[in-house]
């Protein structure tokens, strides 16, 4: 059975612009967060985000509904990030994401929070970010795809072109390391 996203993409391939708008609306937040958390430069993230959607438009004719649309989309995003680092003369290790960046994992704004609560969340957020960027590139990438982009293990495996057991292992090691780092600080 073809997913709703795949049906929308196939409709877009046939010329339905409204289908593309729906796909964009569904995936823009998770995709942007993934790109921003991967490169930590808002201007660069915005540029790469647009590049991803441009590549989606340009490669729509090659889309095949055999794999999930979001896996296809995030593979394009991952490749854009890898290309970006190669153009800068930095070769990502094992096609992974730059380890020197820091970024926001979540937005911490809410009218329901007191200033003290916001300060506490901001401090915890900074601590979590620091811990996240101590992870090896492939582990951080798996965490971002799983917990920021909301991907399944199988979808992550498709995106990073590895087995599901490898993805599970990367996530397991990342969680253990994050727990260890955060145990006494949060």
C-alpha positions as semicolon CSV with decimal commas, in nm:
position;residue;x (nm);y (nm);z (nm)
1;X;0,000;0,000;0,000
2;X;0,130;0,343;-0,092
3;X;0,142;0,601;0,189
4;X;-0,037;0,934;0,176
5;X;0,297;1,110;0,122
6;X;0,386;0,879;-0,164
7;X;0,046;0,937;-0,322
8;X;0,096;1,312;-0,289
9;X;0,441;1,289;-0,445
10;X;0,308;1,078;-0,731
11;X;0,031;1,335;-0,783
12;X;0,295;1,609;-0,786
13;X;0,496;1,414;-1,044
14;X;0,183;1,425;-1,262
15;X;0,161;1,803;-1,222
16;X;-0,053;1,859;-0,910
17;X;0,110;2,161;-0,744
18;X;-0,131;2,144;-0,449
19;X;0,008;1,799;-0,367
20;X;0,356;1,948;-0,339
21;X;0,226;2,222;-0,109
22;X;0,080;1,956;0,121
23;X;0,408;1,764;0,128
24;X;0,597;2,082;0,202
25;X;0,359;2,173;0,485
26;X;0,387;1,825;0,638
27;X;0,765;1,801;0,633
28;X;0,903;2,154;0,652
29;X;0,941;2,179;1,030
30;X;1,112;1,843;1,085
31;X;1,332;1,889;0,779
32;X;1,440;2,238;0,880
33;X;1,516;2,125;1,237
34;X;1,725;1,838;1,104
35;X;1,924;2,067;0,875
36;X;1,965;2,337;1,141
37;X;2,073;2,087;1,405
38;X;2,318;1,937;1,161
39;X;2,493;2,257;1,053
40;X;2,411;2,509;1,330
41;X;2,415;2,812;1,106
42;X;2,071;2,965;1,051
43;X;2,163;3,131;0,724
44;X;2,331;2,817;0,594
45;X;2,044;2,600;0,721
46;X;1,790;2,816;0,538
47;X;1,994;2,793;0,220
48;X;2,037;2,416;0,248
49;X;1,669;2,374;0,334
50;X;1,577;2,553;0,011
51;X;1,832;2,345;-0,180
52;X;1,669;2,026;-0,054
53;X;1,325;2,134;-0,178
54;X;1,475;2,247;-0,509
55;X;1,631;1,902;-0,551
56;X;1,295;1,743;-0,469
57;X;1,139;1,948;-0,747
58;X;1,417;1,870;-0,993
59;X;1,426;1,499;-0,917
60;X;1,052;1,441;-0,892
61;X;1,053;1,236;-1,213
62;X;1,289;0,984;-1,054
63;X;1,079;0,937;-0,739
64;X;0,964;0,581;-0,678
65;X;0,711;0,496;-0,410
66;X;0,889;0,178;-0,297
67;X;1,051;0,351;0,000
68;X;0,885;0,603;0,231
69;X;0,872;0,958;0,100
70;X;1,026;1,105;0,414
71;X;1,320;0,865;0,387
72;X;1,373;0,984;0,029
73;X;1,341;1,347;0,139
74;X;1,582;1,314;0,430
75;X;1,834;1,126;0,217
76;X;1,833;1,426;-0,016
77;X;1,883;1,652;0,288
78;X;2,167;1,438;0,417
79;X;2,337;1,443;0,077
80;X;2,301;1,823;0,061
81;X;2,469;1,849;0,402
82;X;2,750;1,618;0,297
83;X;2,800;1,819;-0,025
84;X;2,804;2,141;0,177
85;X;3,086;2,015;0,398
86;X;3,283;1,882;0,104
87;X;3,259;2,219;-0,071
88;X;3,399;2,381;0,241
89;X;3,694;2,146;0,229
90;X;3,577;1,952;0,532
91;X;3,521;1,588;0,458
92;X;3,255;1,440;0,685
93;X;3,367;1,118;0,850
94;X;3,176;0,823;0,707
95;X;2,938;1,066;0,534
96;X;2,837;1,208;0,870
97;X;2,763;1,555;0,991
98;X;3,012;1,819;1,122
99;X;3,097;1,770;1,491
100;X;3,198;2,131;1,565
101;X;2,851;2,276;1,547
102;X;2,611;2,365;1,828
103;X;2,241;2,419;1,774
104;X;1,894;2,439;1,917
105;X;1,722;2,105;1,945
106;X;1,386;2,253;2,035
107;X;1,224;2,591;2,059
108;X;1,177;2,690;2,424
109;X;0,910;2,953;2,398
110;X;0,573;2,919;2,562
111;X;0,339;3,181;2,707
112;X;0,243;2,928;2,981
113;X;0,590;2,917;3,137
114;X;0,715;3,146;3,411
115;X;1,049;3,325;3,366
116;X;1,206;3,082;3,616
117;X;1,077;2,783;3,422
118;X;1,206;2,931;3,097
119;X;1,549;2,989;3,257
120;X;1,560;2,630;3,385
121;X;1,456;2,489;3,047
122;X;1,711;2,708;2,869
123;X;1,986;2,582;3,099
124;X;1,880;2,219;3,047
125;X;1,857;2,278;2,675
126;X;2,214;2,411;2,665
127;X;2,337;2,112;2,863
128;X;2,156;1,869;2,632
129;X;2,295;2,046;2,326
130;X;2,648;2,025;2,461
131;X;2,605;1,655;2,533
132;X;2,451;1,593;2,191
133;X;2,754;1,742;2,016
134;X;2,995;1,517;2,204
135;X;2,845;1,216;2,027
136;X;3,024;1,068;1,726
137;X;2,879;1,202;1,402
138;X;2,691;0,887;1,305
139;X;2,532;0,859;1,649
140;X;2,427;1,225;1,654
141;X;2,281;1,189;1,305
142;X;2,078;0,885;1,416
143;X;1,950;1,073;1,724
144;X;1,851;1,376;1,515
145;X;1,670;1,163;1,258
146;X;1,491;0,961;1,527
147;X;1,403;1,229;1,781
148;X;1,395;1,551;1,581
149;X;1,269;1,426;1,246
150;X;1,060;1,146;1,399
151;X;1,190;0,874;1,168
152;X;1,150;0,505;1,231
153;X;1,453;0,277;1,258
154;X;1,379;0,138;0,912
155;X;1,355;0,487;0,760
156;X;1,684;0,591;0,920
157;X;1,846;0,278;0,780
158;X;1,728;0,373;0,432
159;X;1,852;0,731;0,469
160;X;2,199;0,644;0,596
161;X;2,221;0,334;0,377
162;X;2,295;0,086;0,651
163;X;2,115;-0,197;0,830
164;X;1,849;-0,153;1,094
165;X;2,065;-0,330;1,353
166;X;2,341;-0,077;1,292
167;X;2,095;0,210;1,344
168;X;1,966;0,049;1,664
169;X;2,323;0,010;1,785
170;X;2,408;0,373;1,709
171;X;2,098;0,490;1,894
172;X;2,164;0,259;2,189
173;X;2,524;0,382;2,226
174;X;2,411;0,743;2,187
175;X;2,144;0,711;2,456
176;X;2,386;0,542;2,696
177;X;2,641;0,817;2,640
178;X;2,384;1,095;2,673
179;X;2,248;0,944;2,995
180;X;2,599;0,923;3,133
181;X;2,677;1,282;3,042
182;X;2,347;1,419;3,163
183;X;2,299;1,206;3,474
184;X;2,421;1,465;3,721
185;X;2,351;1,782;3,527
186;X;1,978;1,773;3,456
